[in-house]
Amino acid sequence: MAPVRCLLPLLPALALALGPAAGQLRRPLALGEAEELAAGELWGAGLPGDLPELEPECRHLLAAFAEGSAALSGCLGRRARPVRLCQACHLHYRRLLAQYGSIARAVGNSSESHNCAKSILTSDRLQIVVTLSEFFNETWEAANCANCLKNNSEGLSNSTAEFLDLFNKSLTCFEHNLQGQTIYLSPNNYTEVCKNCNETYKMLNDLYNSLQRTNRQGGESGHSAHLCIDVEDAMNITRKLWSRTFNCSVPCSDTVPVIAVSSFILFLPIVFYLSSFLHSKQKKRILILPKRIQSNASLVNIQEKYS
């Protein structure tokens, strides 16, 4: 009889799945609908009244947060490789922050002890909603997405949009020259890519270095840290393609001054030894005694001999 008694509170929920008549069936309920329906009937089935049932407003806020968490986690997973987290998921992240803020501020229709913040955020040891929110915040901060976005996270900053535009142009240039080159040259010869895409790659590399310098001083976003993961990953991909795959190199614009300075440094030892040799040659003298001094010296020697 015990199992029958446990099923008695579920009978009203099961009856709702049936039609007005006993023999007329309605559409099957989804899993979530059945769970909510059964839970609602359990609360009204004579159970103790002090159990913390969520108010309709709080239940709506919790469902919105659950949907926002699923949307953001799905976006992060899809944009994990290549990394496009900040530019693709910032709208989901803003929406989730707003939903969490609504839970933290909302108060139910009953007394203050049944407000949504207390019921949803701190009513149990696990605190699932708080844990999920902290996880998304830590992931967003670790990716430094604030350094790619405007101050209000409404969209990409101007410098980031410019960088991504150059990045796409570089990839397009690589692909275009590879398609035209493989017909005539061997697959390992990428001279056309290096020659035709050099200017675009140099502009991209210079812009990245400029963004790094600006970001260390606090740029558009006001955060002095690493660049966001989207920009860093895009530059790493481009540099690997340019240097490792295509074996290209960027010619130095200051080649002549570098060669001049290097030649001067290499020539310094030769100048040093030559000057030392000439200086020592000048100081070397041949001493020749005058005849008068020689005669006086011989006379002194004769006197000393007979004395």
Phi, psi and omega in degrees: 000337183298314178299325180295319180296325180292332182273348183299318179295340181276350183298319178298323178294321179290328180292330179292334178286345178267164179283185177299323177264159183295327184268358183258121183266143173261180182296148178292142181279145174291164184298316180295321179295318180296320180295316180295321181294316180293321180295319179296322179289328180294322180296331182260019184258029176087015177285166181304142186281352183269004177289139188281083175283137178287138174287159181303321179296316180292323179296323178293318179295320179294319179295321178295320178295321179297317178295320178295321177296318179295319180294318181291316179296322176295320178294316179298320179293319180289330184259020183286331183209117351294156190289119177222036188296307189292317184283338183258336190245007185291331177291318177298320181293317177299319181295320180293321176300319179294321180292321177293321177297325177295322178293317184293332183262339189286145176233136181289181183281343183267208185290170185295334181291345181250027179290161187292325180299316181289319183291322186266321190269320191234020184273353180218170184290324184288322181051064186300316183296317179295318180297316178297317180297317179295322179299314181293322179294317180295320178296318181294320179289322178296328177281353181053040183295334180298335180281354176255349188248166174289172186302323181265012180057031180280342181176183182291145175290163183297318181293322178292318178298321178295318180296314181295328176295316176294324178298315178295323177294322179295314179296321178297320178295317178301311183296317182297315182286332175292320180294322180280342185267327186294344180286324188254331186243168178290155184297336182271359180258113185242037182296324181293321178296314181296321184284314187278336183254007183297317183294317179295317180295319180296319177297318179296316181295318179295320179295321178297315178297322178294319178296323177297314180296317180295322184289329177294332180268355184091099186264222185299320185279346181081008180251123179261095180203198176294161171292161182294157187296331179297313181291316180298315181294320179297318180291322177298318179298314182295318181293322177295318177297316185291314187269318185270312184284310184268346179057043179263163176218149180270120178294139181283133181284342181256042184294315183297310177299323180295316179296319180297314180294319180296318179296320179297318180295319179292330183278345182301315179300321179296315179298321181296310182293323179294316179295323178295319180295314181294323180293318178292329179293323179289325183282342180281119183236150176259115182277121178241118181285138175294160183294321181298320179293324181293318181295318178296322180293323180290323178297320179295322181293323180292319179296319179294330182288321184266355179276000000 
